[in-house]
Amino acid sequence: MTDIQIILLSLLQGITEFLPISSSGHLILFSKFTEFADQGLAMDVALHIGSIIAVMIYFAPTLMDIMKGVCKCKFIPNFKNEGCRFFYLLLIATLPIIFAGAALKYYGTDWLRSTKLIGWNILCYGLLLWLIDSWALTARKINSLEIKDALLIGIAQCLALLPGTSRSGITITMSRFLGMERREAAKFSMLLSIPAILAAGILTGYQLWQSGNIAQIITSCNAIGYSFIFSISAIYILMQWLKKWSFLPFAIYRMALGVILLLEAYGIYDIRNLF
């Protein structure tokens, strides 16, 4: 894998991971519609790890409050302590995707990388984001979330196992449906990404280490570094954007891209004509 491919993939990952437009879908499409070979799942995970490090640094004060709360409660659930409460809400929201991911791994994932499936997911969930973001109330903050809210957001996150859905997009959509403010919905979505992606990263990293493929390990480390730089920039831009504006531009982009991909998938238009 060339340096230019790693940089382009990292840029794509950094831009698309936290914007609700599907990073996994874009990473798959990158290899489908360029001359570069498919980077593979291990590289996808490495790119996501860079994004998670960016989240952890950007929201370091919040994570510190969570850890202080958990330590104060000695890891015993105590919803009167905000830090401890936040920790267990994130844990509850993470549980569904653990089981769903295990089931998907058992049945295989190759069938998920089709342009047709990605196109439909990008289009339909983009439309859903627009509808709910336009009509939902904007009143609740993270500290108002209850166990049932966290569970619903966690169940919605399972849909992100289908490329094109967008993990951030679907969790933000559910959060907005539950009445959360846009910035609060984005914050909870980003923090929720830490457990699932970190677990996948640890597993993939262990497998790489066991394989003894030094070149692949170095490539993955480079991808993590580049992805971190682009990701933390994207987080800052999104959080500033949501101070004044909605998710409408992202929904429009998704719907337009979805239509183009479906035209390609059904043999109506060759997407390569755009380049």
Summary of the structure (lengths in Angstrom):
residues: 275
radius of gyration: 18.5
end to end distance: 22.1
largest distance: 60.3
contacts: 941
relative contact order: 0.19
helix: 79%
strand: 1%
